[in-house]
Every structure is written in structure tokens, then in C-alpha cells.
């Protein structure tokens, strides 16, 4: 039974690690929102995406470890709820904290998505305008160059 206490403590520690990862993800998502509000730096935004992806990958590993450990002890804990009551309460509190952070992150992500769609729409129209201007200038120079070579030149040879 002491082994079961150890596994429950591992689950609690695992959830606490997930909370830390979610806090980092939440912070980065907030920073991304600030970037989308101001002047947009694509390289800096990509760095935040890469950093956030590292935390997401870590959360996936944590989840896998949690699930694996819980499968080992789930039935035993369910059958002895009174005995492990304190640890179960702590585990439930930690899980609800994870859920709250998950909802906050999701709301922030949706807000950032809306902002980014607006930013990217503006950038898309800027690119479209640039391409149109570029093709207009190219056509203008092509037209000028072709007209110059087709013009007739007369040389007056009268003395």
C-alpha cells in the first residue's frame, strides 16, 4: 500500500508540472496577443510559437505519464477512497486548476486568432497592392522600352 501512496504523489507532482507548463503557455499566448496589437514582427512571433510548442510537447509527455500511472492505480484508489481521501482531494483541486488554465488559454487563443486574421488580412492586401504596383511599373517600363526601339529617326542630311 505504501507503493500506492508513492504513485498518488507522482500523480500530484505530475499535475503540478502541468500547471506550470500551462502557466507558461498562458503567458506566451498573452505576449502573442500584445504583439498582434502593436507593430507585428514576424520573426519574434515565430519565436514565441516555437517556444510555446516546446511547452505543448512537454504537456503531451506529462499527460502520457499521468495516464500510464493512473491506469496502474486507478482501480485500487477507487476501491479505497477513504484511505486516500486527502491525496484525492488535492489531485482533484489540481486538476480543476489545470482545467481553469486550459479554458483561459483557449479564450486567449481565440482572441489572438481574431486579431491575427485581421493582421494577416491587412498584410495580404499590402502584398496584393505591392504586386499590382510592381506589375504596373514593369508594364510601364516594358512599354517605354518597346516604344523607343520602334520609333523612327530621320536624319536631315541637308547642308
VENCOR-V479699 format. One line per field, one symbol per residue. burial: # if it has 9 or more other C-alpha atoms within 8 Angstrom, else .. A space follows every 10 residues. Layout:
BEGIN
burial = ???
END
This chain:
BEGIN
burial = ...##.###. ##.######. ######.### .##.##.... ....#..#.. .#..##.##. .#..##..## ..#...#... #..#..##.# #..##.##.. ##.##..##. ##..##..#. .......... .......... .......... .........
END
